[in-house]
Amino acid sequence: MNDKNNSDFLEHQFLVAMPQLADSYFANTVTYLWKHNEHGALGIIINKPLQACIADIFDELDIICAVDEGPFQRQRVLAGGPVERDKGFIIHDAGHSWESSISINSDIAICTSKTILQDIASGGGPDNYLVALGCAGWEAGQLEREIIDNAWLTTPASTDLIFSSDYAAKAKAAAALLGIDLHQLSPNAGHS
């Protein structure tokens, strides 16, 4: 699996939680998988809003908002996953790079820098972004086993869906990218 095409085949994909994950942390989630290789995988849940809003993050980090704070009070911070819950991850439009920005493809980058939040608060940040606390991680081979066990549906990621604020509809919309209705799937895994 040293070939780049084999080691990153699930990067820039959605993982949609299947019905059998209903009683887990990942129930009804859509995870944007931004890294996948022979060492494991990393993703950020994009549809699990917390009570906190972006303005709360600004207050916590002593970031002064130089523009209308109204949108920041409405935009939710997401629970990005059960790993590193105290670390902030910002998925944003590619094009401009901030400290620690990692380009995923020509449309999407991920950053963990306070600088991007300062730029957002001053009106100079990316047009599209989401802020999540924590991420999801899998060790080598773990995600592949979970997919084989029908825990996840995989589908190519959609930039529009990543940045949508209709969190409740994201799982259904991600599955629909493959023409699948999640409500018609059985929680019982089957293997032939």
mmCIF file of the C-alpha atoms, coordinates in Angstrom:
data_MODEL
# 
_entry.id   MODEL 
# 
loop_
_atom_site.group_PDB 
_atom_site.id 
_atom_site.type_symbol 
_atom_site.label_atom_id 
_atom_site.label_alt_id 
_atom_site.label_comp_id 
_atom_site.label_asym_id 
_atom_site.label_entity_id 
_atom_site.label_seq_id 
_atom_site.pdbx_PDB_ins_code 
_atom_site.Cartn_x 
_atom_site.Cartn_y 
_atom_site.Cartn_z 
_atom_site.occupancy 
_atom_site.B_iso_or_equiv 
_atom_site.pdbx_formal_charge 
_atom_site.auth_seq_id 
_atom_site.auth_comp_id 
_atom_site.auth_asym_id 
_atom_site.auth_atom_id 
_atom_site.pdbx_PDB_model_num 
ATOM 1   C CA . MET A 1 1   ? 0.000   0.000   0.000  1.00 0.00 ? 1   MET A CA 1 
ATOM 2   C CA . ASN A 1 2   ? 2.853   2.408   -0.612 1.00 0.00 ? 2   ASN A CA 1 
ATOM 3   C CA . ASP A 1 3   ? 1.300   3.536   -3.874 1.00 0.00 ? 3   ASP A CA 1 
ATOM 4   C CA . LYS A 1 4   ? -0.278  6.974   -3.322 1.00 0.00 ? 4   LYS A CA 1 
ATOM 5   C CA . ASN A 1 5   ? -3.411  5.978   -5.254 1.00 0.00 ? 5   ASN A CA 1 
ATOM 6   C CA . ASN A 1 6   ? -4.024  3.018   -2.942 1.00 0.00 ? 6   ASN A CA 1 
ATOM 7   C CA . SER A 1 7   ? -3.107  4.602   0.378  1.00 0.00 ? 7   SER A CA 1 
ATOM 8   C CA . ASP A 1 8   ? -5.430  7.591   0.152  1.00 0.00 ? 8   ASP A CA 1 
ATOM 9   C CA . PHE A 1 9   ? -8.438  6.110   -1.609 1.00 0.00 ? 9   PHE A CA 1 
ATOM 10  C CA . LEU A 1 10  ? -10.862 7.359   1.035  1.00 0.00 ? 10  LEU A CA 1 
ATOM 11  C CA . GLU A 1 11  ? -9.498  10.892  1.402  1.00 0.00 ? 11  GLU A CA 1 
ATOM 12  C CA . HIS A 1 12  ? -12.077 13.580  0.610  1.00 0.00 ? 12  HIS A CA 1 
ATOM 13  C CA . GLN A 1 13  ? -14.903 11.103  1.235  1.00 0.00 ? 13  GLN A CA 1 
ATOM 14  C CA . PHE A 1 14  ? -17.881 11.110  3.553  1.00 0.00 ? 14  PHE A CA 1 
ATOM 15  C CA . LEU A 1 15  ? -18.427 8.339   6.055  1.00 0.00 ? 15  LEU A CA 1 
ATOM 16  C CA . VAL A 1 16  ? -22.157 8.105   6.728  1.00 0.00 ? 16  VAL A CA 1 
ATOM 17  C CA . ALA A 1 17  ? -23.043 6.198   9.895  1.00 0.00 ? 17  ALA A CA 1 
ATOM 18  C CA . MET A 1 18  ? -25.151 3.164   9.143  1.00 0.00 ? 18  MET A CA 1 
ATOM 19  C CA . PRO A 1 19  ? -28.210 2.317   11.299 1.00 0.00 ? 19  PRO A CA 1 
ATOM 20  C CA . GLN A 1 20  ? -26.297 -0.186  13.470 1.00 0.00 ? 20  GLN A CA 1 
ATOM 21  C CA . LEU A 1 21  ? -24.303 2.738   14.938 1.00 0.00 ? 21  LEU A CA 1 
ATOM 22  C CA . ALA A 1 22  ? -27.523 4.183   16.417 1.00 0.00 ? 22  ALA A CA 1 
ATOM 23  C CA . ASP A 1 23  ? -26.394 3.698   20.031 1.00 0.00 ? 23  ASP A CA 1 
ATOM 24  C CA . SER A 1 24  ? -22.874 5.048   19.555 1.00 0.00 ? 24  SER A CA 1 
ATOM 25  C CA . TYR A 1 25  ? -21.146 8.435   19.553 1.00 0.00 ? 25  TYR A CA 1 
ATOM 26  C CA . PHE A 1 26  ? -21.409 8.317   15.756 1.00 0.00 ? 26  PHE A CA 1 
ATOM 27  C CA . ALA A 1 27  ? -25.196 7.860   15.526 1.00 0.00 ? 27  ALA A CA 1 
ATOM 28  C CA . ASN A 1 28  ? -26.608 9.707   12.477 1.00 0.00 ? 28  ASN A CA 1 
ATOM 29  C CA . THR A 1 29  ? -23.269 11.350  11.726 1.00 0.00 ? 29  THR A CA 1 
ATOM 30  C CA . VAL A 1 30  ? -21.488 12.325  8.553  1.00 0.00 ? 30  VAL A CA 1 
ATOM 31  C CA . THR A 1 31  ? -17.716 12.398  8.901  1.00 0.00 ? 31  THR A CA 1 
ATOM 32  C CA . TYR A 1 32  ? -15.530 14.202  6.398  1.00 0.00 ? 32  TYR A CA 1 
ATOM 33  C CA . LEU A 1 33  ? -12.533 11.908  5.966  1.00 0.00 ? 33  LEU A CA 1 
ATOM 34  C CA . TRP A 1 34  ? -9.557  14.115  5.206  1.00 0.00 ? 34  TRP A CA 1 
ATOM 35  C CA . LYS A 1 35  ? -6.696  11.691  5.773  1.00 0.00 ? 35  LYS A CA 1 
ATOM 36  C CA . HIS A 1 36  ? -6.439  7.986   5.090  1.00 0.00 ? 36  HIS A CA 1 
ATOM 37  C CA . ASN A 1 37  ? -3.295  5.948   4.553  1.00 0.00 ? 37  ASN A CA 1 
ATOM 38  C CA . GLU A 1 38  ? -1.541  2.793   5.711  1.00 0.00 ? 38  GLU A CA 1 
ATOM 39  C CA . HIS A 1 39  ? -1.149  4.319   9.200  1.00 0.00 ? 39  HIS A CA 1 
ATOM 40  C CA . GLY A 1 40  ? -4.869  4.995   9.775  1.00 0.00 ? 40  GLY A CA 1 
ATOM 41  C CA . ALA A 1 41  ? -7.475  7.643   9.100  1.00 0.00 ? 41  ALA A CA 1 
ATOM 42  C CA . LEU A 1 42  ? -8.617  11.036  10.396 1.00 0.00 ? 42  LEU A CA 1 
ATOM 43  C CA . GLY A 1 43  ? -11.949 12.747  9.914  1.00 0.00 ? 43  GLY A CA 1 
ATOM 44  C CA . ILE A 1 44  ? -14.178 15.473  11.276 1.00 0.00 ? 44  ILE A CA 1 
ATOM 45  C CA . ILE A 1 45  ? -17.873 15.010  11.993 1.00 0.00 ? 45  ILE A CA 1 
ATOM 46  C CA . ILE A 1 46  ? -19.699 17.741  10.074 1.00 0.00 ? 46  ILE A CA 1 
ATOM 47  C CA . ASN A 1 47  ? -23.252 17.434  11.408 1.00 0.00 ? 47  ASN A CA 1 
ATOM 48  C CA . LYS A 1 48  ? -23.097 17.280  15.204 1.00 0.00 ? 48  LYS A CA 1 
ATOM 49  C CA . PRO A 1 49  ? -23.613 20.851  16.488 1.00 0.00 ? 49  PRO A CA 1 
ATOM 50  C CA . LEU A 1 50  ? -22.737 21.789  20.038 1.00 0.00 ? 50  LEU A CA 1 
ATOM 51  C CA . GLN A 1 51  ? -24.506 24.462  22.093 1.00 0.00 ? 51  GLN A CA 1 
ATOM 52  C CA . ALA A 1 52  ? -21.486 26.746  21.582 1.00 0.00 ? 52  ALA A CA 1 
ATOM 53  C CA . CYS A 1 53  ? -21.349 29.205  18.720 1.00 0.00 ? 53  CYS A CA 1 
ATOM 54  C CA . ILE A 1 54  ? -18.397 30.778  16.900 1.00 0.00 ? 54  ILE A CA 1 
ATOM 55  C CA . ALA A 1 55  ? -18.784 33.956  19.013 1.00 0.00 ? 55  ALA A CA 1 
ATOM 56  C CA . ASP A 1 56  ? -18.214 31.804  22.121 1.00 0.00 ? 56  ASP A CA 1 
ATOM 57  C CA . ILE A 1 57  ? -14.928 30.574  20.641 1.00 0.00 ? 57  ILE A CA 1 
ATOM 58  C CA . PHE A 1 58  ? -13.891 34.162  19.968 1.00 0.00 ? 58  PHE A CA 1 
ATOM 59  C CA . ASP A 1 59  ? -14.652 35.054  23.605 1.00 0.00 ? 59  ASP A CA 1 
ATOM 60  C CA . GLU A 1 60  ? -12.769 31.999  24.904 1.00 0.00 ? 60  GLU A CA 1 
ATOM 61  C CA . LEU A 1 61  ? -9.680  32.896  22.850 1.00 0.00 ? 61  LEU A CA 1 
ATOM 62  C CA . ASP A 1 62  ? -9.888  36.680  23.499 1.00 0.00 ? 62  ASP A CA 1 
ATOM 63  C CA . ILE A 1 63  ? -10.425 37.382  19.800 1.00 0.00 ? 63  ILE A CA 1 
ATOM 64  C CA . ILE A 1 64  ? -11.984 40.786  19.109 1.00 0.00 ? 64  ILE A CA 1 
ATOM 65  C CA . CYS A 1 65  ? -14.747 40.704  16.514 1.00 0.00 ? 65  CYS A CA 1 
ATOM 66  C CA . ALA A 1 66  ? -14.366 43.659  14.133 1.00 0.00 ? 66  ALA A CA 1 
ATOM 67  C CA . VAL A 1 67  ? -17.490 42.915  12.071 1.00 0.00 ? 67  VAL A CA 1 
ATOM 68  C CA . ASP A 1 68  ? -21.163 42.263  12.839 1.00 0.00 ? 68  ASP A CA 1 
ATOM 69  C CA . GLU A 1 69  ? -21.152 39.498  15.455 1.00 0.00 ? 69  GLU A CA 1 
ATOM 70  C CA . GLY A 1 70  ? -24.696 38.338  14.601 1.00 0.00 ? 70  GLY A CA 1 
ATOM 71  C CA . PRO A 1 71  ? -23.699 35.586  12.138 1.00 0.00 ? 71  PRO A CA 1 
ATOM 72  C CA . PHE A 1 72  ? -21.091 34.283  14.599 1.00 0.00 ? 72  PHE A CA 1 
ATOM 73  C CA . GLN A 1 73  ? -23.761 33.968  17.287 1.00 0.00 ? 73  GLN A CA 1 
ATOM 74  C CA . ARG A 1 74  ? -25.894 31.839  14.948 1.00 0.00 ? 74  ARG A CA 1 
ATOM 75  C CA . GLN A 1 75  ? -23.157 29.609  13.512 1.00 0.00 ? 75  GLN A CA 1 
ATOM 76  C CA . ARG A 1 76  ? -22.622 26.534  15.672 1.00 0.00 ? 76  ARG A CA 1 
ATOM 77  C CA . VAL A 1 77  ? -19.365 24.915  16.659 1.00 0.00 ? 77  VAL A CA 1 
ATOM 78  C CA . LEU A 1 78  ? -19.439 21.199  15.866 1.00 0.00 ? 78  LEU A CA 1 
ATOM 79  C CA . ALA A 1 79  ? -18.416 18.142  17.865 1.00 0.00 ? 79  ALA A CA 1 
ATOM 80  C CA . GLY A 1 80  ? -15.817 16.943  15.384 1.00 0.00 ? 80  GLY A CA 1 
ATOM 81  C CA . GLY A 1 81  ? -15.189 13.634  17.099 1.00 0.00 ? 81  GLY A CA 1 
ATOM 82  C CA . PRO A 1 82  ? -14.175 11.894  20.304 1.00 0.00 ? 82  PRO A CA 1 
ATOM 83  C CA . VAL A 1 83  ? -10.409 12.432  19.810 1.00 0.00 ? 83  VAL A CA 1 
ATOM 84  C CA . GLU A 1 84  ? -8.630  15.647  20.919 1.00 0.00 ? 84  GLU A CA 1 
ATOM 85  C CA . ARG A 1 85  ? -11.908 17.270  21.988 1.00 0.00 ? 85  ARG A CA 1 
ATOM 86  C CA . ASP A 1 86  ? -10.107 20.377  23.257 1.00 0.00 ? 86  ASP A CA 1 
ATOM 87  C CA . LYS A 1 87  ? -8.448  21.041  19.881 1.00 0.00 ? 87  LYS A CA 1 
ATOM 88  C CA . GLY A 1 88  ? -10.151 23.167  17.246 1.00 0.00 ? 88  GLY A CA 1 
ATOM 89  C CA . PHE A 1 89  ? -10.228 22.140  13.592 1.00 0.00 ? 89  PHE A CA 1 
ATOM 90  C CA . ILE A 1 90  ? -11.343 24.547  10.870 1.00 0.00 ? 90  ILE A CA 1 
ATOM 91  C CA . ILE A 1 91  ? -12.379 23.134  7.501  1.00 0.00 ? 91  ILE A CA 1 
ATOM 92  C CA . HIS A 1 92  ? -12.235 25.990  4.997  1.00 0.00 ? 92  HIS A CA 1 
ATOM 93  C CA . ASP A 1 93  ? -12.131 26.956  1.344  1.00 0.00 ? 93  ASP A CA 1 
ATOM 94  C CA . ALA A 1 94  ? -8.741  26.323  -0.216 1.00 0.00 ? 94  ALA A CA 1 
ATOM 95  C CA . GLY A 1 95  ? -7.036  29.212  -1.920 1.00 0.00 ? 95  GLY A CA 1 
ATOM 96  C CA . HIS A 1 96  ? -5.639  31.131  1.010  1.00 0.00 ? 96  HIS A CA 1 
ATOM 97  C CA . SER A 1 97  ? -3.349  29.384  3.446  1.00 0.00 ? 97  SER A CA 1 
ATOM 98  C CA . TRP A 1 98  ? -3.041  30.001  7.160  1.00 0.00 ? 98  TRP A CA 1 
ATOM 99  C CA . GLU A 1 99  ? -0.547  28.679  9.681  1.00 0.00 ? 99  GLU A CA 1 
ATOM 100 C CA . SER A 1 100 ? -0.941  24.898  9.834  1.00 0.00 ? 100 SER A CA 1 
ATOM 101 C CA . SER A 1 101 ? -3.309  24.770  6.816  1.00 0.00 ? 101 SER A CA 1 
ATOM 102 C CA . ILE A 1 102 ? -3.262  21.400  5.079  1.00 0.00 ? 102 ILE A CA 1 
ATOM 103 C CA . SER A 1 103 ? -4.624  21.343  1.534  1.00 0.00 ? 103 SER A CA 1 
ATOM 104 C CA . ILE A 1 104 ? -6.877  18.337  1.012  1.00 0.00 ? 104 ILE A CA 1 
ATOM 105 C CA . ASN A 1 105 ? -7.606  19.153  -2.631 1.00 0.00 ? 105 ASN A CA 1 
ATOM 106 C CA . SER A 1 106 ? -8.133  22.262  -4.781 1.00 0.00 ? 106 SER A CA 1 
ATOM 107 C CA . ASP A 1 107 ? -11.365 23.134  -2.895 1.00 0.00 ? 107 ASP A CA 1 
ATOM 108 C CA . ILE A 1 108 ? -10.801 22.200  0.771  1.00 0.00 ? 108 ILE A CA 1 
ATOM 109 C CA . ALA A 1 109 ? -8.156  22.809  3.432  1.00 0.00 ? 109 ALA A CA 1 
ATOM 110 C CA . ILE A 1 110 ? -8.029  22.107  7.162  1.00 0.00 ? 110 ILE A CA 1 
ATOM 111 C CA . CYS A 1 111 ? -6.363  24.325  9.727  1.00 0.00 ? 111 CYS A CA 1 
ATOM 112 C CA . THR A 1 112 ? -5.810  24.351  13.494 1.00 0.00 ? 112 THR A CA 1 
ATOM 113 C CA . SER A 1 113 ? -4.433  27.892  13.786 1.00 0.00 ? 113 SER A CA 1 
ATOM 114 C CA . LYS A 1 114 ? -5.839  30.705  15.910 1.00 0.00 ? 114 LYS A CA 1 
ATOM 115 C CA . THR A 1 115 ? -4.796  33.062  13.085 1.00 0.00 ? 115 THR A CA 1 
ATOM 116 C CA . ILE A 1 116 ? -7.620  31.904  10.819 1.00 0.00 ? 116 ILE A CA 1 
ATOM 117 C CA . LEU A 1 117 ? -10.138 32.596  13.608 1.00 0.00 ? 117 LEU A CA 1 
ATOM 118 C CA . GLN A 1 118 ? -8.705  36.105  14.035 1.00 0.00 ? 118 GLN A CA 1 
ATOM 119 C CA . ASP A 1 119 ? -9.058  36.681  10.295 1.00 0.00 ? 119 ASP A CA 1 
ATOM 120 C CA . ILE A 1 120 ? -12.645 35.389  10.359 1.00 0.00 ? 120 ILE A CA 1 
ATOM 121 C CA . ALA A 1 121 ? -13.461 37.765  13.237 1.00 0.00 ? 121 ALA A CA 1 
ATOM 122 C CA . SER A 1 122 ? -11.989 40.699  11.312 1.00 0.00 ? 122 SER A CA 1 
ATOM 123 C CA . GLY A 1 123 ? -13.899 39.842  8.112  1.00 0.00 ? 123 GLY A CA 1 
ATOM 124 C CA . GLY A 1 124 ? -10.806 38.604  6.261  1.00 0.00 ? 124 GLY A CA 1 
ATOM 125 C CA . GLY A 1 125 ? -11.280 34.856  6.639  1.00 0.00 ? 125 GLY A CA 1 
ATOM 126 C CA . PRO A 1 126 ? -12.415 32.298  4.093  1.00 0.00 ? 126 PRO A CA 1 
ATOM 127 C CA . ASP A 1 127 ? -15.862 32.574  2.523  1.00 0.00 ? 127 ASP A CA 1 
ATOM 128 C CA . ASN A 1 128 ? -16.810 29.082  3.698  1.00 0.00 ? 128 ASN A CA 1 
ATOM 129 C CA . TYR A 1 129 ? -15.653 27.383  6.876  1.00 0.00 ? 129 TYR A CA 1 
ATOM 130 C CA . LEU A 1 130 ? -16.786 25.292  9.786  1.00 0.00 ? 130 LEU A CA 1 
ATOM 131 C CA . VAL A 1 131 ? -15.254 25.018  13.234 1.00 0.00 ? 131 VAL A CA 1 
ATOM 132 C CA . ALA A 1 132 ? -15.179 21.710  15.086 1.00 0.00 ? 132 ALA A CA 1 
ATOM 133 C CA . LEU A 1 133 ? -13.796 20.654  18.442 1.00 0.00 ? 133 LEU A CA 1 
ATOM 134 C CA . GLY A 1 134 ? -12.149 17.262  18.240 1.00 0.00 ? 134 GLY A CA 1 
ATOM 135 C CA . CYS A 1 135 ? -11.794 14.791  15.433 1.00 0.00 ? 135 CYS A CA 1 
ATOM 136 C CA . ALA A 1 136 ? -12.357 11.121  14.680 1.00 0.00 ? 136 ALA A CA 1 
ATOM 137 C CA . GLY A 1 137 ? -9.438  8.758   14.276 1.00 0.00 ? 137 GLY A CA 1 
ATOM 138 C CA . TRP A 1 138 ? -8.872  5.149   13.288 1.00 0.00 ? 138 TRP A CA 1 
ATOM 139 C CA . GLU A 1 139 ? -5.668  3.155   13.615 1.00 0.00 ? 139 GLU A CA 1 
ATOM 140 C CA . ALA A 1 140 ? -4.246  1.181   10.691 1.00 0.00 ? 140 ALA A CA 1 
ATOM 141 C CA . GLY A 1 141 ? -6.857  -1.210  9.275  1.00 0.00 ? 141 GLY A CA 1 
ATOM 142 C CA . GLN A 1 142 ? -9.577  -0.250  11.786 1.00 0.00 ? 142 GLN A CA 1 
ATOM 143 C CA . LEU A 1 143 ? -11.697 1.825   9.408  1.00 0.00 ? 143 LEU A CA 1 
ATOM 144 C CA . GLU A 1 144 ? -11.438 -0.801  6.678  1.00 0.00 ? 144 GLU A CA 1 
ATOM 145 C CA . ARG A 1 145 ? -12.725 -3.457  9.109  1.00 0.00 ? 145 ARG A CA 1 
ATOM 146 C CA . GLU A 1 146 ? -15.615 -1.198  10.159 1.00 0.00 ? 146 GLU A CA 1 
ATOM 147 C CA . ILE A 1 147 ? -16.566 -0.628  6.512  1.00 0.00 ? 147 ILE A CA 1 
ATOM 148 C CA . ILE A 1 148 ? -16.476 -4.388  5.844  1.00 0.00 ? 148 ILE A CA 1 
ATOM 149 C CA . ASP A 1 149 ? -18.744 -4.822  8.895  1.00 0.00 ? 149 ASP A CA 1 
ATOM 150 C CA . ASN A 1 150 ? -21.221 -2.345  7.308  1.00 0.00 ? 150 ASN A CA 1 
ATOM 151 C CA . ALA A 1 151 ? -20.782 0.338   9.965  1.00 0.00 ? 151 ALA A CA 1 
ATOM 152 C CA . TRP A 1 152 ? -20.179 3.039   7.354  1.00 0.00 ? 152 TRP A CA 1 
ATOM 153 C CA . LEU A 1 153 ? -21.448 4.027   3.948  1.00 0.00 ? 153 LEU A CA 1 
ATOM 154 C CA . THR A 1 154 ? -18.757 5.822   1.939  1.00 0.00 ? 154 THR A CA 1 
ATOM 155 C CA . THR A 1 155 ? -19.464 8.443   -0.683 1.00 0.00 ? 155 THR A CA 1 
ATOM 156 C CA . PRO A 1 156 ? -17.423 11.146  -2.415 1.00 0.00 ? 156 PRO A CA 1 
ATOM 157 C CA . ALA A 1 157 ? -17.547 14.383  -0.441 1.00 0.00 ? 157 ALA A CA 1 
ATOM 158 C CA . SER A 1 158 ? -19.525 17.400  -1.604 1.00 0.00 ? 158 SER A CA 1 
ATOM 159 C CA . THR A 1 159 ? -18.125 20.830  -0.757 1.00 0.00 ? 159 THR A CA 1 
ATOM 160 C CA . ASP A 1 160 ? -21.644 22.297  -0.602 1.00 0.00 ? 160 ASP A CA 1 
ATOM 161 C CA . LEU A 1 161 ? -22.689 19.642  1.893  1.00 0.00 ? 161 LEU A CA 1 
ATOM 162 C CA . ILE A 1 162 ? -19.580 20.148  4.040  1.00 0.00 ? 162 ILE A CA 1 
ATOM 163 C CA . PHE A 1 163 ? -20.426 23.825  4.542  1.00 0.00 ? 163 PHE A CA 1 
ATOM 164 C CA . SER A 1 164 ? -24.216 23.453  4.768  1.00 0.00 ? 164 SER A CA 1 
ATOM 165 C CA . SER A 1 165 ? -25.698 24.573  8.075  1.00 0.00 ? 165 SER A CA 1 
ATOM 166 C CA . ASP A 1 166 ? -28.650 22.175  7.735  1.00 0.00 ? 166 ASP A CA 1 
ATOM 167 C CA . TYR A 1 167 ? -26.998 19.666  10.084 1.00 0.00 ? 167 TYR A CA 1 
ATOM 168 C CA . ALA A 1 168 ? -30.091 17.480  10.508 1.00 0.00 ? 168 ALA A CA 1 
ATOM 169 C CA . ALA A 1 169 ? -30.315 16.829  6.757  1.00 0.00 ? 169 ALA A CA 1 
ATOM 170 C CA . LYS A 1 170 ? -26.625 16.070  6.086  1.00 0.00 ? 170 LYS A CA 1 
ATOM 171 C CA . ALA A 1 171 ? -26.723 12.291  6.635  1.00 0.00 ? 171 ALA A CA 1 
ATOM 172 C CA . LYS A 1 172 ? -29.731 11.854  4.346  1.00 0.00 ? 172 LYS A CA 1 
ATOM 173 C CA . ALA A 1 173 ? -28.191 14.176  1.729  1.00 0.00 ? 173 ALA A CA 1 
ATOM 174 C CA . ALA A 1 174 ? -24.803 12.409  1.842  1.00 0.00 ? 174 ALA A CA 1 
ATOM 175 C CA . ALA A 1 175 ? -26.434 8.990   1.348  1.00 0.00 ? 175 ALA A CA 1 
ATOM 176 C CA . ALA A 1 176 ? -28.569 10.440  -1.451 1.00 0.00 ? 176 ALA A CA 1 
ATOM 177 C CA . LEU A 1 177 ? -25.346 11.245  -3.341 1.00 0.00 ? 177 LEU A CA 1 
ATOM 178 C CA . LEU A 1 178 ? -25.300 7.478   -3.999 1.00 0.00 ? 178 LEU A CA 1 
ATOM 179 C CA . GLY A 1 179 ? -29.062 7.235   -4.489 1.00 0.00 ? 179 GLY A CA 1 
ATOM 180 C CA . ILE A 1 180 ? -29.535 5.575   -1.081 1.00 0.00 ? 180 ILE A CA 1 
ATOM 181 C CA . ASP A 1 181 ? -32.318 6.297   1.410  1.00 0.00 ? 181 ASP A CA 1 
ATOM 182 C CA . LEU A 1 182 ? -30.939 5.671   4.923  1.00 0.00 ? 182 LEU A CA 1 
ATOM 183 C CA . HIS A 1 183 ? -34.434 5.029   6.296  1.00 0.00 ? 183 HIS A CA 1 
ATOM 184 C CA . GLN A 1 184 ? -34.750 1.972   4.065  1.00 0.00 ? 184 GLN A CA 1 
ATOM 185 C CA . LEU A 1 185 ? -31.559 0.336   5.386  1.00 0.00 ? 185 LEU A CA 1 
ATOM 186 C CA . SER A 1 186 ? -31.671 -2.403  7.980  1.00 0.00 ? 186 SER A CA 1 
ATOM 187 C CA . PRO A 1 187 ? -29.587 -2.081  11.148 1.00 0.00 ? 187 PRO A CA 1 
ATOM 188 C CA . ASN A 1 188 ? -28.635 -5.766  10.734 1.00 0.00 ? 188 ASN A CA 1 
ATOM 189 C CA . ALA A 1 189 ? -25.440 -6.279  8.752  1.00 0.00 ? 189 ALA A CA 1 
ATOM 190 C CA . GLY A 1 190 ? -25.426 -8.960  6.141  1.00 0.00 ? 190 GLY A CA 1 
ATOM 191 C CA . HIS A 1 191 ? -22.518 -10.707 4.446  1.00 0.00 ? 191 HIS A CA 1 
ATOM 192 C CA . SER A 1 192 ? -22.537 -13.107 1.548  1.00 0.00 ? 192 SER A CA 1 
# 
